[in-house]
């Protein structure tokens, strides 16, 4: 395999649709696939006495049509797009007929329950129809093309908006970039393929610009997005895992953003755009704190007390956020899970996150970082480590779990990422979780501004 290819991220991208910004999800139930589920969903309480007549023959005809449509839908493959679209149209028509027949029935009665059930199937089938219409558009576009992936992103956004995750078909098989085939066939082709990824990558940047221009956002979110966008032209797209750092390119050291974890985004547009903001904030934080290769949010010449105070303040705010998330009963399940995981990750708490990320970052910078950076990172590590290290020595995993040291790396990135999630998902400004994230973003923003003032009076790092 050739080495990873690095290409400039194009300045101009195509902004993604942000029509769902602030709306929250419109989740629907999955279409029933098992025999008993189909029978229960479509034929709910059809055998009933109405005016001495044992069956409602009109409604029964609609029920039979709906059952047949679902059975036909189930037996087809996910690539039978036109046929499945036809099945969905039949199901919608049949269930509208049932709902119309039972309109005005007493709530809780057999007819009333059947009408509710039929309307639910209409909503579900309508969401699936939107997905398959999007798939049909994708299928007409050249495989591996930017246009095809952009169309596939629209499908993912529809599916995510309706809570159809994972999607009801093997999307990767249909839309994936053939990265390994591309690279193994010809290294030059890999460069072209990565360039296409870079173009797609710039879509998320353009979308952030659109979001930042929208009125009504929390002021600190707008300010943070604009701060992150200042580094857009200093970022490069490379193949590899999602992360940010420094790379040598044509004799220069560039900030890069690696985003090859997937260009589709199973969570839709929100996942892509918020992830881009996260990585841009690594770049912004690194620049604010004197371009430290460790991406370490520690002011130059900070005293031990100042460092400990910062870690303590950030750790406590993160603990408060974790508590608010755990206690929330009015946050959608998908958002609550994502917030809990990201809050733990940003602070290095145990659980679903990876504690001691600080040690990982420290070891990664040793070959290329400036002497002052290496000494600072080792010193900060030793403030909390059970086993101290010398500058330039590999750090072990001797940091106490939950000590909060990871807040000096991931706090500036995860806080605005989570705030964007909340705003996108329609959480009100007065919600306690939103309020806490605004406080955290403001603290990080002010810390970066103070660091820049210190850097202005300091000499550059020497290598």
C-alpha positions as CSV (number, residue, x, y, z in Angstrom):
1,X,0.0,0.0,0.0
2,X,1.3,3.5,-0.8
3,X,1.8,6.0,2.1
4,X,-1.1,8.2,3.0
5,X,-1.7,11.0,0.5
6,X,-2.2,14.5,1.7
7,X,-4.1,17.0,-0.4
8,X,-5.2,20.5,0.2
9,X,-8.8,20.8,1.4
10,X,-10.5,23.0,-1.3
11,X,-11.4,26.5,0.0
12,X,-14.9,26.3,-1.5
13,X,-17.3,23.5,-0.7
14,X,-21.0,22.8,-1.2
15,X,-22.9,23.5,1.9
16,X,-25.1,20.6,3.1
17,X,-28.8,21.0,3.7
18,X,-29.4,22.4,7.2
19,X,-33.2,22.4,7.0
20,X,-33.4,20.2,10.1
21,X,-31.3,22.6,12.2
22,X,-33.2,23.2,15.4
23,X,-36.1,21.0,14.4
24,X,-35.1,17.8,16.3
25,X,-35.9,14.4,14.9
26,X,-39.2,13.1,13.5
27,X,-38.7,9.5,14.5
28,X,-40.9,6.8,13.1
29,X,-41.3,3.1,13.9
30,X,-39.6,0.6,11.6
31,X,-41.8,-1.3,9.2
32,X,-42.7,-4.7,10.6
33,X,-40.8,-7.6,8.9
34,X,-41.7,-10.7,10.9
35,X,-45.0,-12.5,10.0
36,X,-46.5,-12.0,13.4
37,X,-45.5,-8.3,13.4
38,X,-47.0,-7.8,10.0
39,X,-50.2,-9.4,11.1
40,X,-50.4,-7.5,14.3
41,X,-49.6,-4.1,12.6
42,X,-51.9,-4.4,9.6
43,X,-54.8,-6.5,10.8
44,X,-55.3,-5.0,14.3
45,X,-58.8,-5.8,15.6
46,X,-60.3,-6.3,12.1
47,X,-62.8,-8.9,13.3
48,X,-65.3,-6.9,15.2
49,X,-69.1,-6.6,15.3
50,X,-70.4,-3.4,13.8
51,X,-74.1,-2.9,13.7
52,X,-74.7,-6.6,13.8
53,X,-72.4,-7.2,10.9
54,X,-69.4,-9.4,11.8
55,X,-66.9,-7.7,9.4
56,X,-66.3,-4.3,7.9
57,X,-65.7,-5.5,4.3
58,X,-64.4,-2.2,3.1
59,X,-61.8,-1.9,5.8
60,X,-60.9,-5.6,5.4
61,X,-60.1,-5.0,1.8
62,X,-57.7,-2.2,2.7
63,X,-56.2,-4.5,5.4
64,X,-55.6,-7.3,2.9
65,X,-53.9,-4.8,0.4
66,X,-51.7,-3.5,3.2
67,X,-50.7,-6.9,4.3
68,X,-49.9,-8.0,0.8
69,X,-47.8,-4.8,0.2
70,X,-45.7,-5.4,3.3
71,X,-45.1,-9.1,2.4
72,X,-44.0,-8.1,-1.1
73,X,-41.7,-5.4,0.4
74,X,-40.1,-7.9,2.7
75,X,-39.2,-10.4,0.1
76,X,-37.4,-8.0,-2.2
77,X,-33.7,-7.0,-2.0
78,X,-32.6,-3.5,-1.0
79,X,-31.5,-2.9,-4.6
80,X,-35.0,-3.5,-5.9
81,X,-35.6,0.2,-5.5
82,X,-38.5,0.7,-7.9
83,X,-40.3,-2.4,-6.8
84,X,-40.0,-1.4,-3.1
85,X,-41.2,2.1,-3.9
86,X,-44.3,0.5,-5.5
87,X,-44.9,-1.6,-2.4
88,X,-44.6,1.4,-0.2
89,X,-47.1,3.4,-2.3
90,X,-49.5,0.5,-2.0
91,X,-49.1,0.3,1.7
92,X,-49.7,4.0,2.2
93,X,-52.8,3.9,0.0
94,X,-54.2,0.9,1.9
95,X,-53.6,2.4,5.4
96,X,-55.0,5.8,4.4
97,X,-58.1,3.9,3.4
98,X,-58.3,2.2,6.8
99,X,-57.7,5.5,8.6
100,X,-60.3,7.2,6.6
101,X,-62.8,4.4,7.2
102,X,-62.2,4.7,11.0
103,X,-62.0,8.4,11.2
104,X,-64.0,9.9,14.1
105,X,-64.1,6.6,16.0
106,X,-64.1,6.7,19.7
107,X,-60.5,6.8,21.1
108,X,-59.7,3.5,22.7
109,X,-62.3,1.6,20.7
110,X,-61.3,-1.1,18.3
111,X,-61.9,1.2,15.4
112,X,-60.0,4.0,17.1
113,X,-57.0,1.8,17.9
114,X,-57.0,0.6,14.3
115,X,-57.0,4.1,12.9
116,X,-54.1,5.1,15.1
117,X,-52.2,2.0,14.0
118,X,-52.9,2.8,10.3
119,X,-51.7,6.4,10.6
120,X,-48.5,5.2,12.2
121,X,-47.9,2.9,9.3
122,X,-48.5,5.7,6.9
123,X,-45.8,7.8,8.7
124,X,-43.3,5.0,8.7
125,X,-43.9,4.0,5.0
126,X,-43.6,7.7,4.1
127,X,-40.2,7.9,5.7
128,X,-39.0,4.8,4.0
129,X,-40.4,6.2,0.7
130,X,-38.2,9.3,1.1
131,X,-35.2,7.0,1.8
132,X,-35.8,4.9,-1.3
133,X,-36.5,7.9,-3.5
134,X,-33.1,9.2,-2.4
135,X,-31.5,5.8,-3.1
136,X,-33.0,5.9,-6.6
137,X,-31.2,9.2,-7.2
138,X,-28.0,7.8,-6.0
139,X,-28.2,4.7,-8.2
140,X,-28.3,7.0,-11.3
141,X,-24.9,8.6,-10.5
142,X,-21.5,7.3,-11.4
143,X,-20.0,5.0,-8.7
144,X,-17.2,6.7,-6.8
145,X,-18.2,10.2,-7.9
146,X,-18.5,13.1,-5.6
147,X,-22.1,13.7,-6.8
148,X,-23.0,10.1,-5.8
149,X,-21.6,10.5,-2.3
150,X,-23.3,13.9,-1.9
151,X,-26.6,12.2,-2.9
152,X,-25.9,9.4,-0.5
153,X,-25.4,11.9,2.3
154,X,-28.9,13.2,1.7
155,X,-30.2,9.7,2.1
156,X,-28.4,9.4,5.4
157,X,-29.8,12.7,6.6
158,X,-33.3,11.6,5.8
159,X,-32.8,8.3,7.6
160,X,-31.2,9.9,10.6
161,X,-34.0,12.5,10.9
162,X,-36.5,9.7,11.0
163,X,-34.5,7.6,13.5
164,X,-33.9,4.9,10.9
165,X,-30.4,4.0,12.2
166,X,-28.9,1.7,11.3
167,X,-30.4,2.2,7.9
168,X,-32.8,-0.6,6.6
169,X,-30.3,-1.6,3.9
170,X,-26.6,-2.3,3.4
171,X,-25.7,1.3,2.5
172,X,-21.9,0.7,2.6
173,X,-22.2,-1.9,-0.2
174,X,-24.2,0.5,-2.4
175,X,-22.3,3.7,-1.9
176,X,-18.9,3.1,-0.4
177,X,-15.7,4.5,-2.0
178,X,-13.5,1.6,-3.2
179,X,-10.5,3.0,-1.3
180,X,-8.4,-0.1,-1.2
181,X,-9.1,-1.0,-4.8
182,X,-8.4,2.5,-5.8
183,X,-5.0,2.6,-4.0
184,X,-3.8,-0.8,-5.0
185,X,-4.6,-0.3,-8.7
186,X,-2.5,2.9,-9.0
187,X,-1.1,5.3,-6.5
188,X,-1.9,8.2,-8.8
189,X,-5.6,7.2,-8.6
190,X,-5.4,7.3,-4.8
191,X,-4.3,10.9,-5.0
192,X,-7.4,11.6,-7.2
193,X,-9.6,9.7,-4.8
194,X,-8.3,11.5,-1.7
195,X,-8.8,14.8,-3.6
196,X,-12.4,13.8,-4.0
197,X,-12.6,13.2,-0.3
198,X,-11.1,16.6,0.3
199,X,-13.8,18.2,-1.8
200,X,-16.4,16.4,0.2
201,X,-14.6,17.4,3.4
202,X,-14.9,21.0,2.4
203,X,-18.7,20.6,2.3
204,X,-18.7,20.4,6.1
205,X,-16.7,23.6,6.3
206,X,-19.0,25.4,4.0
207,X,-21.9,24.2,6.1
208,X,-20.3,25.5,9.3
209,X,-20.1,28.9,7.6
210,X,-23.8,28.7,6.8
211,X,-24.7,27.8,10.4
212,X,-22.5,30.6,11.8
213,X,-24.5,33.1,9.7
214,X,-27.9,31.9,11.1
215,X,-29.5,34.2,13.7
216,X,-30.7,32.8,17.0
217,X,-27.7,30.6,17.8
218,X,-26.0,31.0,21.2
219,X,-23.5,33.8,20.7
220,X,-20.6,31.7,22.0
221,X,-21.3,29.0,19.5
222,X,-21.2,31.4,16.6
223,X,-18.0,32.9,17.9
224,X,-16.4,29.5,18.3
225,X,-17.4,28.3,14.9
226,X,-15.9,31.5,13.3
227,X,-12.7,31.0,15.4
228,X,-12.4,27.5,14.1
229,X,-13.0,28.5,10.5
230,X,-10.0,30.8,10.7
231,X,-7.9,27.7,10.4
232,X,-9.7,26.2,7.4
233,X,-7.0,27.1,4.9
234,X,-4.3,25.6,7.2
235,X,-5.9,22.2,7.2
236,X,-5.3,19.4,4.8
237,X,-7.2,16.2,4.2
238,X,-5.4,12.9,4.6
239,X,-6.4,9.3,4.6
240,X,-6.4,7.8,8.1
241,X,-8.3,8.1,11.4
242,X,-10.2,11.3,12.4
243,X,-7.7,13.5,14.3
244,X,-5.7,16.7,14.0
245,X,-2.0,17.3,14.2
246,X,1.1,18.6,12.4
247,X,2.6,17.0,9.3
248,X,5.6,17.8,7.1
249,X,4.5,18.7,3.5
250,X,6.7,20.1,0.8
251,X,9.2,21.3,3.4
252,X,6.5,23.1,5.6
253,X,4.8,22.0,8.7
254,X,1.0,22.1,8.2
255,X,-1.9,21.6,10.5
256,X,-4.0,18.7,9.1
257,X,-7.3,17.2,9.7
258,X,-7.8,13.5,9.1
259,X,-11.3,12.6,8.4
260,X,-11.4,9.3,6.6
261,X,-13.7,7.6,9.2
262,X,-16.5,7.9,6.7
263,X,-17.8,10.6,4.4
264,X,-21.5,9.6,4.7
265,X,-22.2,10.0,8.4
266,X,-24.6,7.5,9.8
267,X,-26.1,10.2,12.0
268,X,-26.6,12.4,9.0
269,X,-25.4,16.0,8.3
270,X,-25.0,16.7,12.1
271,X,-22.4,14.1,12.5
272,X,-20.3,15.3,9.6
273,X,-20.5,19.0,10.5
274,X,-20.0,18.6,14.2
275,X,-17.0,16.3,13.7
276,X,-15.4,18.9,11.4
277,X,-15.9,21.6,14.0
278,X,-14.2,19.3,16.6
279,X,-11.1,19.0,14.5
280,X,-11.0,22.6,13.5
281,X,-11.1,23.5,17.2
282,X,-8.0,21.3,17.8
283,X,-6.3,23.5,15.2
284,X,-7.6,26.7,16.8
285,X,-6.5,25.6,20.3
286,X,-3.1,24.6,19.0
287,X,-2.7,28.0,17.4
288,X,-4.0,29.8,20.5
289,X,-1.5,28.1,22.7
290,X,1.5,28.9,20.5
291,X,1.1,26.2,17.9
292,X,1.9,23.5,20.4
293,X,2.2,20.2,18.5
294,X,0.7,18.5,21.5
295,X,-2.5,20.5,21.1
296,X,-2.1,21.1,24.8
297,X,-4.3,23.9,26.2
298,X,-1.8,25.2,28.7
299,X,-0.5,28.8,28.6
300,X,3.2,29.3,28.2
301,X,5.0,29.8,31.6
302,X,1.8,28.8,33.5
303,X,2.6,28.0,37.2
304,X,1.7,24.6,38.7
305,X,-1.1,26.2,40.6
306,X,-2.6,27.8,37.4
307,X,-2.4,24.4,35.6
308,X,-4.1,22.6,38.5
309,X,-6.7,25.2,38.9
310,X,-7.6,25.0,35.2
311,X,-7.8,21.2,35.3
312,X,-10.0,21.3,38.5
313,X,-12.3,23.9,37.0
314,X,-12.8,22.0,33.8
315,X,-13.2,18.7,35.5
316,X,-15.9,20.0,37.8
317,X,-17.8,21.6,35.0
318,X,-17.6,18.3,33.2
319,X,-18.9,16.5,36.2
320,X,-21.8,18.9,36.4
321,X,-22.6,18.4,32.8
322,X,-22.5,14.6,33.2
323,X,-24.9,14.8,36.0
324,X,-27.3,17.0,34.1
325,X,-27.2,14.6,31.2
326,X,-27.9,11.6,33.4
327,X,-30.9,13.4,35.1
328,X,-32.4,14.7,31.9
329,X,-35.8,13.2,31.1
330,X,-36.7,15.5,28.2
331,X,-33.7,14.8,26.0
332,X,-34.1,12.3,23.0
333,X,-32.5,9.0,23.6
334,X,-30.0,9.2,20.7
335,X,-28.9,12.7,21.9
336,X,-28.6,11.7,25.5
337,X,-26.4,8.7,24.7
338,X,-24.2,10.8,22.4
339,X,-23.8,13.6,25.0
340,X,-22.9,11.2,27.8
341,X,-20.2,9.5,25.7
342,X,-18.7,12.8,24.4
343,X,-18.8,14.5,27.9
344,X,-16.8,11.6,29.3
345,X,-14.4,11.6,26.4
346,X,-13.8,15.4,26.8
347,X,-12.8,15.0,30.4
348,X,-11.1,11.6,30.3
349,X,-13.6,10.1,32.7
350,X,-13.9,6.3,32.8
351,X,-16.7,4.6,31.0
352,X,-17.1,4.7,27.3
353,X,-14.3,7.1,26.8
354,X,-10.6,6.3,26.7
355,X,-8.9,7.8,29.8
356,X,-5.3,8.8,29.8
357,X,-5.5,10.3,26.3
358,X,-3.0,12.8,27.5
359,X,-0.3,10.1,27.6
360,X,-1.2,9.1,24.1
361,X,-0.8,12.6,22.8
362,X,2.4,13.2,24.7
363,X,4.1,10.1,23.2
364,X,2.9,11.0,19.7
365,X,4.7,14.4,19.7
366,X,8.1,13.3,20.9
367,X,9.8,12.8,17.5
368,X,9.0,16.3,16.1
369,X,7.9,18.7,18.9
370,X,9.9,21.6,20.0
371,X,12.0,21.2,23.2
372,X,9.9,23.6,25.2
373,X,6.7,21.7,24.2
374,X,8.2,18.4,25.2
375,X,9.4,19.8,28.5
376,X,6.0,21.4,29.2
377,X,4.0,18.2,28.4
378,X,6.2,16.1,30.6
379,X,5.9,18.6,33.4
380,X,2.1,18.7,33.2
381,X,2.0,14.9,33.1
382,X,4.1,14.7,36.2
383,X,1.7,16.9,38.2
384,X,-0.7,14.0,38.2
385,X,1.2,10.8,37.3
386,X,2.0,8.2,39.9
387,X,5.2,7.4,38.0
388,X,7.0,10.6,36.9
389,X,8.9,10.8,33.5
390,X,11.8,12.8,32.2
391,X,11.3,15.2,29.2
392,X,11.5,13.1,26.0
393,X,10.7,9.9,27.8
394,X,7.6,7.8,26.8
395,X,4.7,8.4,29.1
396,X,3.0,5.3,30.6
397,X,-0.6,4.9,31.7
398,X,0.1,6.0,35.3
399,X,-2.4,8.8,35.3
400,X,-5.3,8.3,37.8
401,X,-8.6,7.6,36.1
402,X,-10.8,10.7,36.0
403,X,-8.0,13.1,37.1
404,X,-9.2,15.5,34.4
405,X,-5.9,16.0,32.6
406,X,-7.6,15.2,29.3
407,X,-9.5,18.4,29.6
408,X,-6.3,20.1,28.5
409,X,-6.7,18.4,25.1
410,X,-10.3,17.5,24.3
411,X,-12.3,20.0,26.3
412,X,-12.0,22.9,23.8
413,X,-13.2,20.5,21.0
414,X,-16.0,18.5,22.5
415,X,-17.8,21.4,24.3
416,X,-18.7,23.2,21.0
417,X,-19.3,19.9,19.3
418,X,-21.9,19.0,21.9
419,X,-23.4,22.4,21.9
420,X,-23.9,22.2,18.1
421,X,-25.6,18.8,18.7
422,X,-28.0,20.3,21.1
423,X,-28.9,23.3,19.0
424,X,-29.3,21.1,15.9
425,X,-31.6,18.8,17.8
426,X,-33.8,21.6,19.0
427,X,-33.0,21.7,22.7
428,X,-34.2,25.1,24.0
429,X,-31.7,27.8,25.0
430,X,-32.9,27.7,28.6
431,X,-32.3,23.9,28.9
432,X,-29.8,23.2,31.8
433,X,-27.6,21.1,29.5
434,X,-27.4,23.9,26.9
435,X,-26.7,26.5,29.6
436,X,-23.8,24.3,31.0
437,X,-22.3,23.8,27.6
438,X,-22.5,27.6,26.9
439,X,-20.6,28.1,30.1
440,X,-18.0,25.6,29.1
441,X,-17.6,27.0,25.6
442,X,-17.2,30.5,27.0
443,X,-14.6,29.4,29.5
444,X,-12.6,27.7,26.8
445,X,-13.0,30.7,24.4
446,X,-11.7,33.1,27.1
447,X,-8.8,30.8,28.0
448,X,-7.7,30.7,24.3
449,X,-8.0,34.5,24.1
450,X,-5.8,35.0,27.2
451,X,-3.3,32.5,25.8
452,X,-3.0,34.5,22.5
453,X,-2.2,37.6,24.5
454,X,0.6,35.8,26.3
455,X,2.0,34.4,23.0
456,X,2.1,37.9,21.5
457,X,4.8,38.8,24.0
458,X,6.7,35.5,23.7
459,X,9.4,34.2,21.5
460,X,8.5,31.4,19.1
461,X,9.3,27.8,20.0
462,X,12.7,26.5,18.8
463,X,13.2,23.0,17.4
